[in-house]
Amino acid sequence: MNYQMNSHITGISITAILLLGIAPGLAAAACADEPGPGVNWTGCDKQGADLSGLDLTSAVFTRANLENANFSGSRLSHADLNLSNLRNAKFDQARMIGARLIGLKAQGASFRKAVLDDASLSRSSLISADFTLARLRRVSFYDSDLTSTDFTQANLEGARLERAKMFAANFDGAILESASLESSDAETAIFRNASLVKAVLDKAILREADFTESDLSKASLREANIDDAIFEGAKLSDTIWIQYQRCRSGSIGECR
């Protein structure tokens, strides 16, 4: 009986030793794995890596260091980049449908012409990021820092930007139809020539924002702060104004 117990204990000890010896190797091997669909680089340091033009569908980069990495033209649909460092990384023309990018540090990152439909970038720092001509339909930027971020001619149809910090952000020519900017801070933001049809801007801070020639038809600005905002040439047809009054059909430049 003692022999059996000793054998059992010895077996457990050997197994534990093997696991302890193998575990570090497995972790290192994961970071050394070749890039491809489903690769798991959790916590890995890939700073400055050239990963352009690759298929990285459903890859995992949680808490990874991807600063200055290049993902231009890559496929990253349903990839997990939560809590990663993407400072100055490039995702130009990348396909990132349904990707998870929550809690990022992505200051200065470039997503020019990228496709991010249904992706989540909530609670992320995207200061001075570039989303020029990007497709961002139904994307969530909830509670993110978008200070000085460039969305020129981007498609943000149905996007969620509630509580986002958008000081001096540029939405020139962007599509924001049915988007929600409720309780966001868009002071001095630029919305020139933007389409905000049916957009919700209730309780948003829009001080000195520029809506020149934009389309706010059927949008809602209930309780928004529009001090010194510019609405020259803006379409305000059936728009719900700050004190809950509805602008007349055909209103241009001011709510009548």
N, C-alpha and C positions, 0 to 999 in steps of 0.2 A: 504494500500500500504506500509506504514511504517512497519507494522507488518510483511508483506511478506519479506521486505528487511532485517529486523532484524533477522527473522528466517533464511534467506539465509546466512547472515553473521555469525550467531551462528553456522549454520551447517558447514560452511567452517572452523571456529575456532576449532570446535570439531574434524573435520577430520584432521586438521593440528596437533593438540595435540596428536591424536592417532598415526599418522604417526611418529611424533617425539619420541613418547614413544616406538613404535614398532621397528623403524629402528635399534637402537643399539642392540636390542634383535636378530633381523635377522642376523646382522653381526656376533654376537657372536655364533649364532646357526650354521652358515656356517662353522666356524672353529671347532665347536664341532661335526659336522656331521661325521657319520661313513665313513671310506674310502670305495670307490667303484667306478664303472664306472661313469664318468662325474661329480664326486664330485668337488665342487668349494671351494678351499682353498686359494683364492687370498689374498695375504698379511698376511697369517696366520703363526704363529710360531710353526713349527713342528720339532724343533731342536732335534736331537737324536732319533726321532721316529722310531720304528721298523715297516716298511711297506713291509716287504719281502713277496714274494709269493702271492701278492694280484692282483686282476684285477682292474686296475686304468685307463683303456682305456678312452681316451678323457677327462681325469681329468684336472683341471685348478689349477696350482700352481704359477701363475704369482706373482712376487715380494715376494714369500714366503721364510721364513727362514728354510732351510732344511739341515743346517749344521750337519754333522755326522749322518744323517738319513740313514736308511738301506732299499733300494728298491730291494735287490738281488732277482732275479727270478720273479719279478713282471711284469705285462703287462701294458705298458705305451704307446702303439701305439697311435699316434695323440694327445698325452698329450701336454699341454702348460706349460712350465717351464721358460718362458721368464723372464729375469731380476731377477731370484731367486738366493739365496745363497746356493750353493751345496758344500761348502768346506768340503773335506774329506767324502763326502757322498758315499755310495756304490750302484752301479747298476749292479753288477756282474750277468751275464746271464739274464739280464732283456731284455724284448722285447719292443723296442722303435721305431718301424717303423713310419716314418713321424712325429716324435715328434718335437716340437719347443723349442729350448734351446738357444735362442738368448740373448746376453748380460749377460751371466752367470758369476758368480764368483765361479769357481769350482776347485780351486787349490787343488791338492792331491786327487781328486775324482777318484773312481775306476769303470771302465766299462769293466772289463775283461769278454770276451766271450759274451758281450752284442750284440744285433742285433739292429742297428740304420739306416738301409737302408732309404735313402731319408730324413733323419732328417736334421735340420739346427742348427748348433752351431756357427753361425757367430758372430764376434765381441765379443767373450767370452774369459775369462781368464781361461785357462786350464793348468796352469803351474804344471808340475810334475804329471799330471793325468795319469792313466793307462788304455790303450785300448788294452792290450795284447789279441791277438786272437779274437778281436771284428770284427763284420761284419759291414762295414761302406760304403757300396756301394752308390755312388752318394750323399754322405753327404757333406754339405757345412761347411768348417772351415774358410770361407772368413774373412780376417783381424783379426783372433783370435791369442791369445798368447799361443803357444804350446811349450814354452821353457821347455826342459828336459822331455817332454811328451813321454811316452812309447807306440809305435805302433808295437811292436814285433809280427810278423806273422799275423798282422791284414789285412783284405781285404778292401782296399780303392779304389776299381775299380771305375773309373769315378768320384772320389771325387774332390771337389773344395777347393784348399788350397791357392788361390791367396792372396798375400800380408800377408800371415800368418807369424808369428814370430816363427821359429822352431829351434832356437839355441840349439844345443846339443840334439835334439830330436832323438829318436831311432826307425828306420824303418827296423830293421834287419829282413830279410825274409818276409817283407810285400809285398802285391800285390797293386801296384799303376798304373796298366795298364789304359791308357787313362785318367789319373788324370791330373789336372792342378795345377802346382805349380808356375805359372807365377808371377814374381815380389815378390816371397817369400824370407824370410831371413832364409836360412838353413845352416848357418855357423857352422861347426864342426858336423853337423848332420850325423847319421849313416844310410847308405842304403845298408849295406852288404847283399848279396844274395837276394836283393829285385828285383821284376819284375816291371820295369818302361816302358814296351813296349808301344809306342805311347804316352808317357807322355809328357806334355808341361812344360818345365822349363825355358822358355824364360825370360831373365832379372833377373833371380833368383841369389841370393848371395849364392854361394856354396863353399866359401873358406874353405879349410881343411875338406870338407865333404868326407866321406868314401863310395865309390861305389864298393868296392872289390867284384868281382864275381857277380855283379848285371847285369841285362839285360836291356839295354837302346836301344834296337833295335827300329828303326823308331821313337825314341823320338826326341824332339827338345830342343836345348840349345842355341838358338840365343841370343847373347849379354849377356849370363850368366857370372858371375864372378866365375871362377874355379881355382883361385890361390891356389896352394898346395893341391888341391883335389886329392884323390886317386882313380884310375880307374884300378887297377891291376886285370887282368882277367875279366874285364867287357866287355860284348858284346855290340859293337857299330855298328852293322850292319845297314847301311842305316840311321844312326843317323845324324840329322842336327846339325852341330857343331857351336861354338860360333860366328864364322865369316861367318855364312850362308853356309859354305861348307858342302857337304854331305859325310859322311864317306863311304868307300867302303863296299860292302857286305862282311860279314865275318870278319870285323875288331874286334880285341880283344885287350883290354888294352889301345890302343891309336887310334885316328882317322887317318886313312890312305886314 
